[in-house]
């Protein structure tokens, strides 16, 4: 399994259990459920590769991210809502 999206996409506890009991063969991760906290058990697993969050480290991706920030700001101030809200932060938005 490879997760370079968001740590919350994967049930981290279940993933660790699956890695330990062999239901999951290996994992490559650069995001974690409670970043920057990485479950200690992952450090000693030979079938896990851990990296800092570098999945977006291309010029094109960073430009697209910057463009989306501007789009979100414009949309927020024109319509009161972002075009790409972050679900984990919904509780921070005033109703």
KOLNU-731799 format. One record per residue: residue number from 1; residue in one letter; chain; x, y, z of N, C-alpha, C in turn. Coordinates in steps of 0.02 Angstrom, whole numbers, plus 50000, padded with zeros to 5 digits. Each point is the difference from the previous one (the first is absolute). Layout:
{NUM; 'A'; 'A'; {X; Y; Z}; {X; Y; Z}; {X; Y; Z}} ...
This chain:
{1; 'X'; 'A'; {50042; 49942; 50000}; {49958; 50058; 50000}; {50045; 50062; 50000}} {2; 'X'; 'A'; {49980; 50049; 49962}; {50036; 50064; 49999}; {49950; 50054; 50017}} {3; 'X'; 'A'; {50017; 50043; 50048}; {49959; 50057; 50017}; {50043; 50063; 49999}} {4; 'X'; 'A'; {49987; 50042; 49950}; {50033; 50065; 49996}; {49948; 50055; 49998}} {5; 'X'; 'A'; {49938; 49983; 50017}; {49945; 50048; 49996}; {49991; 50037; 50066}} {6; 'X'; 'A'; {49964; 49970; 50045}; {49987; 50026; 50067}; {50003; 49942; 50049}} {7; 'X'; 'A'; {50027; 50014; 50058}; {50005; 49947; 50050}; {49932; 49973; 50021}} {8; 'X'; 'A'; {49949; 50042; 49999}; {49934; 49980; 50022}; {49963; 49956; 49949}} {9; 'X'; 'A'; {50029; 49989; 49941}; {49969; 49957; 49950}; {50003; 49927; 50022}} {10; 'X'; 'A'; {50049; 49984; 50041}; {50012; 49931; 50022}; {49987; 49994; 50075}} {11; 'X'; 'A'; {49968; 49946; 50020}; {49993; 49984; 50071}; {50068; 49974; 50022}} {12; 'X'; 'A'; {50039; 50043; 50030}; {50069; 49984; 50016}; {50008; 49940; 50047}} {13; 'X'; 'A'; {49957; 49995; 50050}; {50002; 49943; 50046}; {49988; 49935; 49964}} {14; 'X'; 'A'; {49950; 49999; 49956}; {49985; 49939; 49961}; {50057; 49984; 49952}} {15; 'X'; 'A'; {50030; 50052; 49970}; {50056; 49988; 49955}; {50058; 49968; 50037}} {16; 'X'; 'A'; {50016; 50025; 50059}; {50054; 49972; 50040}; {49985; 49927; 50017}} {17; 'X'; 'A'; {49939; 49986; 50022}; {49980; 49931; 50016}; {50006; 49955; 49939}} {18; 'X'; 'A'; {49979; 50025; 49942}; {50003; 49960; 49938}; {50073; 49988; 49979}} {19; 'X'; 'A'; {50043; 50048; 50010}; {50071; 49990; 49986}; {50030; 49948; 50047}} {20; 'X'; 'A'; {49981; 50003; 50063}; {50027; 49954; 50050}; {49978; 49929; 49989}} {21; 'X'; 'A'; {49937; 49990; 49980}; {49976; 49931; 49993}; {50002; 49974; 49928}} {22; 'X'; 'A'; {50028; 50039; 49955}; {50011; 49976; 49932}; {49943; 50011; 49951}} {23; 'X'; 'A'; {49944; 50029; 50022}; {49946; 50014; 49953}; {50020; 50054; 49950}} {24; 'X'; 'A'; {50047; 50042; 50019}; {50027; 50052; 49956}; {50074; 49988; 49994}} {25; 'X'; 'A'; {50024; 49992; 49938}; {50070; 49982; 49990}; {50049; 50055; 50015}} {26; 'X'; 'A'; {49985; 50061; 49981}; {50047; 50055; 50011}; {49964; 50067; 49993}} {27; 'X'; 'A'; {50035; 50052; 50022}; {49971; 50067; 49996}; {50055; 50051; 49987}} {28; 'X'; 'A'; {49983; 50049; 49960}; {50043; 50058; 49988}; {49960; 50061; 50020}} {29; 'X'; 'A'; {50025; 50038; 50048}; {49961; 50054; 50029}; {50039; 50065; 50005}} {30; 'X'; 'A'; {49970; 50055; 49980}; {50030; 50065; 50013}; {49949; 50047; 50032}} {31; 'X'; 'A'; {49944; 49971; 50022}; {49950; 50036; 50039}; {49976; 49954; 50056}} {32; 'X'; 'A'; {49978; 50031; 50054}; {49981; 49961; 50059}; {49937; 50030; 50031}} {33; 'X'; 'A'; {49962; 49959; 50035}; {49936; 50021; 50028}; {50007; 50060; 50047}} {34; 'X'; 'A'; {50051; 50001; 50041}; {50010; 50055; 50047}; {50067; 50034; 49989}} {35; 'X'; 'A'; {50010; 50025; 49938}; {50065; 50031; 49985}; {50014; 50057; 50049}} {36; 'X'; 'A'; {50062; 50007; 50020}; {50060; 49965; 49977}; {50014; 49935; 50039}} {37; 'X'; 'A'; {49953; 49978; 50041}; {50010; 49939; 50040}; {49996; 49939; 49955}} {38; 'X'; 'A'; {50052; 49960; 50001}; {50002; 49937; 49963}; {49998; 49943; 50051}} {39; 'X'; 'A'; {49956; 49951; 49990}; {49998; 49945; 50047}; {50068; 49966; 50006}} {40; 'X'; 'A'; {50026; 49996; 50061}; {50067; 49972; 50012}; {50009; 49931; 49970}} {41; 'X'; 'A'; {49947; 49959; 50003}; {50005; 49931; 49976}; {50021; 49997; 49926}} {42; 'X'; 'A'; {49983; 50051; 49961}; {50017; 50000; 49929}; {50075; 50004; 49987}} {43; 'X'; 'A'; {50037; 50032; 50046}; {50072; 50010; 49990}; {50039; 49934; 49997}} {44; 'X'; 'A'; {49976; 49950; 50034}; {50036; 49936; 50003}; {49976; 49948; 49950}} {45; 'X'; 'A'; {49952; 50018; 49958}; {49973; 49951; 49951}; {50041; 50001; 49936}} {46; 'X'; 'A'; {50025; 49942; 49980}; {50039; 49994; 49939}; {49958; 50008; 49937}} {47; 'X'; 'A'; {49935; 49994; 50007}; {49955; 50004; 49942}; {49967; 50068; 49993}} {48; 'X'; 'A'; {50029; 50051; 50033}; {49972; 50068; 49998}; {50054; 50050; 49981}} {49; 'X'; 'A'; {49983; 50045; 49954}; {50044; 50055; 49981}; {49966; 50064; 50022}} {50; 'X'; 'A'; {50035; 50041; 50039}; {49974; 50063; 50025}; {50041; 50057; 49972}} {51; 'X'; 'A'; {49968; 50051; 49975}; {50035; 50059; 49974}; {49963; 50063; 50025}} {52; 'X'; 'A'; {50034; 50056; 50001}; {49964; 50062; 50014}; {49951; 50013; 49942}} {53; 'X'; 'A'; {49952; 50042; 50011}; {49948; 50012; 49949}; {50030; 50038; 49941}} {54; 'X'; 'A'; {50020; 49962; 49949}; {50031; 50029; 49941}; {49961; 49985; 49936}} {55; 'X'; 'A'; {49941; 49971; 50006}; {49962; 49980; 49941}; {49983; 50059; 49955}} {56; 'X'; 'A'; {49996; 50059; 50027}; {49981; 50058; 49960}; {50061; 50041; 49976}} {57; 'X'; 'A'; {50059; 49973; 50007}; {50060; 50040; 49988}; {50019; 50004; 49926}} {58; 'X'; 'A'; {49954; 50024; 49959}; {50017; 50016; 49930}; {49978; 50072; 49988}} {59; 'X'; 'A'; {50031; 50033; 49953}; {49983; 50069; 49985}; {49927; 50004; 49979}} {60; 'X'; 'A'; {49978; 49954; 49958}; {49931; 50002; 49974}; {49949; 49991; 50057}} {61; 'X'; 'A'; {50014; 49954; 50045}; {49954; 49988; 50056}; {49998; 50060; 50046}} {62; 'X'; 'A'; {50057; 50028; 50016}; {50002; 50058; 50044}; {49964; 50060; 49968}} {63; 'X'; 'A'; {50007; 50007; 49934}; {49965; 50054; 49966}; {49925; 49989; 50003}} {64; 'X'; 'A'; {49978; 49937; 49989}; {49929; 49984; 50003}; {49973; 50012; 50071}} {65; 'X'; 'A'; {50040; 49984; 50051}; {49980; 50012; 50069}; {49992; 50074; 50013}} {66; 'X'; 'A'; {50046; 50040; 49975}; {49996; 50073; 50008}; {49939; 50028; 49964}} {67; 'X'; 'A'; {49988; 49975; 49940}; {49940; 50022; 49963}; {49936; 49984; 50038}} {68; 'X'; 'A'; {49998; 49940; 50031}; {49941; 49980; 50037}; {49989; 50043; 50062}} {69; 'X'; 'A'; {50054; 50021; 50032}; {49994; 50045; 50057}; {49966; 50064; 49978}} {70; 'X'; 'A'; {50022; 50028; 49945}; {49971; 50062; 49974}; {49926; 49989; 49982}} {71; 'X'; 'A'; {49986; 49944; 49966}; {49931; 49983; 49982}; {49956; 49996; 50062}} {72; 'X'; 'A'; {50025; 49966; 50052}; {49962; 49993; 50062}; {49987; 50068; 50032}} {73; 'X'; 'A'; {50050; 50042; 50002}; {49991; 50067; 50029}; {49949; 50041; 49961}} {74; 'X'; 'A'; {50006; 50001; 49935}; {49953; 50038; 49958}; {49930; 49973; 50011}} {75; 'X'; 'A'; {49991; 49934; 49998}; {49935; 49970; 50010}; {49971; 50016; 50069}} {76; 'X'; 'A'; {50043; 49996; 50051}; {49977; 50015; 50068}; {49973; 50072; 50005}} {77; 'X'; 'A'; {50037; 50047; 49972}; {49979; 50069; 50007}; {49943; 50019; 49952}} {78; 'X'; 'A'; {49992; 49963; 49945}; {49945; 50014; 49954}; {49937; 49961; 50017}} {79; 'X'; 'A'; {50008; 49936; 50023}; {49943; 49956; 50010}; {49993; 49974; 50072}} {80; 'X'; 'A'; {50049; 50013; 50042}; {49997; 49977; 50068}; {50021; 49928; 50011}} {81; 'X'; 'A'; {50027; 49967; 49948}; {50021; 49931; 50007}; {50061; 49986; 49955}} {82; 'X'; 'A'; {50044; 49958; 50025}; {50058; 49981; 49960}; {49980; 49950; 49946}} {83; 'X'; 'A'; {50037; 49998; 49945}; {49986; 49952; 49947}; {50027; 49931; 50019}} {84; 'X'; 'A'; {50048; 49997; 50044}; {50030; 49937; 50021}; {50010; 50000; 50076}} {85; 'X'; 'A'; {49944; 49994; 50038}; {50007; 50001; 50073}; {50035; 49937; 50025}} {86; 'X'; 'A'; {50034; 50006; 50056}; {50034; 49943; 50031}; {49952; 49970; 50051}} {87; 'X'; 'A'; {49976; 49937; 49989}; {49950; 49971; 50045}; {50020; 49999; 50073}} {88; 'X'; 'A'; {50063; 49988; 50014}; {50024; 49997; 50069}; {49995; 50068; 50036}} {89; 'X'; 'A'; {49990; 50054; 49962}; {49998; 50067; 50029}; {49930; 50029; 49999}} {90; 'X'; 'A'; {49950; 49960; 49983}; {49931; 50026; 49995}; {49976; 50031; 50065}} {91; 'X'; 'A'; {50024; 49974; 50056}; {49979; 50027; 50065}; {50027; 50071; 50013}} {92; 'X'; 'A'; {50048; 50021; 49960}; {50029; 50066; 50009}; {49962; 50054; 49962}} {93; 'X'; 'A'; {49956; 49980; 49955}; {49964; 50047; 49958}; {49938; 50025; 50037}} {94; 'X'; 'A'; {49992; 50066; 50002}; {49941; 50029; 50032}; {49939; 49988; 49956}} {95; 'X'; 'A'; {49947; 49978; 50031}; {49938; 49986; 49963}; {49961; 50064; 49987}} 
